[in-house]
Amino acid sequence: MLTRPNRWYLKYAHIIAYNIIFWYCSVMTNFDPTNPIFVSTHLDDVVLSCAYYVGEHPGTQVATVMAGAPDIELDDWSARTTGHLRAQDALRVRTAEDNAAMEALGAVPTRLDLWDLPYLNGQPRDPDTVYRALATSLPSEVESIVGPLGLTHPDHRVVSDACIRLARDLGLALYLYADLPYGHTYPRNITDRLAELAVRGLRLTQLDPVKSAVDKPAVCDLYATQMDELRGSFKTFDASLSAPEQYWRVQ
């Protein structure tokens, strides 16, 4: 007679994950990276996730990875939000919005020519391509990489992993930020990702949350074509803009 396997551990998966994170995460301390570059997966991600810090530190460098587009027509997120089916026309609109946000924060933008996921025609993203693009564009004076934790979106995860690998290979300090609005709407995704990184042998120190006098909602509104779609897609979107930003030191 067959018996059902005793998978008791599934009932306690989140308790196990919590304890892994507890042992690998240290007490909070200030988020104070030296000569950092903030890595943004898409054109708005660092502003959505890090504007409170970046706006208080004029001259901060921001590198956006997926800031290119092929010469095609595609009915995707950018087409719907900008009203332009041609990918490069949509990109011009979004880049202009990003320029306005960067100027408002006093940040210095760099944009890599990689394509957003819908433009890959169903092909998987090559992690080595992302790694090489970041490595070749990194300014020599950079001492710290501040990248996404890598929540929910496949592009965010591959960029996060590239930042982890690059910081290790170059001996740079590494920090990760909670991807917003994903992390605010789906907080369990943060727990799961932290547990995954801890299992991979990374030691994470959760830092003091960051909030400043920067009018973050107003800066985010400079991405005018994106706001309605984001508010419709994430039920806690506006609340995420006023919430303190979360950062981790990775070792």
N, C-alpha and C positions, 0 to 999 in steps of 0.2 A: 504493500500500500504506500503510495507516494505521500510525503508530508511536505508542507510548505516550509521553505527555508526561514530560519529565524533571523530576520533582518532587523533586529532590535536597534541597531545603530542608526537606522533611518529616522527613528523617532527623536533622536538626540543630535541630529546633524547640526542644527544651529547652535546648540550648546557646545558641541565640539569646536565649531567654527569660532565661537566667541572666545573660547579658551586659547585657541591658537593665536587669535589676534591679541588677546591680553598678554601673552608671553612674548610676542614679537613687537608690540607697540609700547613705547616708553611714555613717561609723563609728558604733559604738554609743555611747550616752550614757544618763544616768539618765532614767527616766520620772518626771517631776515636773510635772504639769499645774497651772496656776493656776486656782483657783475652778472646778473641772470639774463637768460633769454627765455621768454615764455613761448611755448609751442602750442599753436592753435590748430586743431584738426581742420576746421572750416573757417570761413571768414568772420564769423561772429563768436566763436567759442570762447576765446580768452576774455572778451568783453563780458559775455554772459556769466562767466565763471570767476573772473579775477579783476573786474573793474575797480573794486574798492581798493585793492593794493596798487594796481598799475597807475591809477589816477593820482595816487599820493606820491608817486615816484616818477616824475617826468624824465623822459629819456629812456625809459624801459624799452628793451627790444622785444618785438613780437614777431615770430616767424609762423606764417600760415602755410600748412603743408598742401592741402587740396585747394589750390588757388589757380588752377589751369582749367581749360575746357577745349574739347575738340571742335572742329568746324562742322557741326551737325545740328539737325533739329531733333529735339526730344522733349516729349511732354512729361517732365519730371517736376520735382519740388521747385527748382529754380524757375522753370518755365511758368508754373502756376503762380508763383509769388511775384515774379517780376513782369509777367505778361509777354515775355519774349521766348518763342519756341527755339530760336537759334541759340545754342549754348553760349557762344562767345558774346552775344548781345546781352544775355542774362548775366553773364559774368561781369561785364562792364558796369552794369547797374549795381551789382552787389559789391564790386570793388570800390565804386564811388562812395557807397554807404560806409564801407570799412574805412576808407580814407577819412571820412568825416568823424567817425568814432575814434580813430587813432589820434586825430588832431585834437579832439575834445579832451582826451586823456593825456596828451603830451607824449604819446608813445611813438616809437620808431618802427614802422612795419617792414618786414621782408616777406616776399611771397614766392613760394615754390610752385613749379609748373605741373604738379601732379593733378590728375583728374579725380573728380568726385566719383563715388561708387556707382551711381547710375550710368556713367559714361563708359564703364568697363565692359558693357555688353554681356553681363553675367559671368565674366571671368573673375576668379578670386584675386584679391589684392596680393601682390608680391611683397612680403615684409622686407626683403633685401633692398628693393627699389626705394622704399620709404627711408630705410636706414641710410642708404648711400646719399639720397637727396638731402637729408638733414646734415649728414657728416660734411658734405662738400660746401654747404651754405653757412656753416657755423662760423661766426666771427672769431678771430683769434683771441680777443680780449675776454670772451665768455668764460666764467668760472663755475656757473651753476646753470643747470637745465631745470626748468619748471614745466612739466608736461601734464597731460590729462591722466587721471586715474584709469580711464579706459572703460567707461560705463556704457552698456546697452548697444551702442552703435558699433558695427564692425570696424569702421574707419578709426573711431576713437581708440579701440583696443589695439589696433596695429600701430598707431602712432605712439600710444603709451609704451608698448613693448619696444619700439624703436628708441624712444628716449631712455628707457632703462638700459638697453644694450649699449647705446652711445655713451652714456655717462660712465658706465663700467669700463668701456674700452679706452676712453680718453682720460679717465681719472678725474671726472668732474663731479661736483656735488649735485645731487639729484633730489628734486622735490616733485610731488604730484598734487594736483588740485582736483577737487570733486567736480566732475563735469555737470554743469547746470544747463538746462533744467532737469536732466535725467536724475541726478542724485537727490534732488529735493522731492521729485514726484515718486521715485522708486528707491527709497532709502535702503531697502534690502539688497539692492544691487551693489551698494557700497560695501556692505558686510561681506557679500559673496566675493567681491573682487579683492578685498583686503585679505580674506582667508586664502584665496588662490595665490596671491603674491607671497604670503607667509609660508605656504607649503613649498613654494619655489625657493625658499631660503632667504628671502629679503626681510630685513628688519625695518619696520615702519614706526616712526615717531609721530603721533598726531600732534599738531601744533595748535597754538591758540587761534581760535577763529578770528577772521579779519573783517572789520567793518570800519568805514571811514566816512568823512563828510562828503565824499564824491556822490553826486546825484546819479546813481547807477541807472535807475529807470529811464532818466532823460537821455543818457548816453545810449542805452540800448534802443531807445525809440529812433535813433538815427538810422538803424537798420529798418527803415520804414516798410519795406516790402515784406519783411519777415514776421513782423509782430502779430498780425492777425492769425497767420497759420500756426505760429508757436502757441499763442493763447488757446487756439482751438484744439491743439494736439496735447497740451499738458495742462491738466486741471489746476495745478498749483504754480503756474508759470509766474504770475505777478508776485506771489509770495516768495518765490525763489530769488527774485531780484532784490528784495529787501532783506533776505536772510544773510547772516554772516557767511563769509566764504570759508571753505575748509581746505586745509593743506596738510601734507604729510612729508616728513623727511625720510628718505629711503637710503638704507645702508646694506 
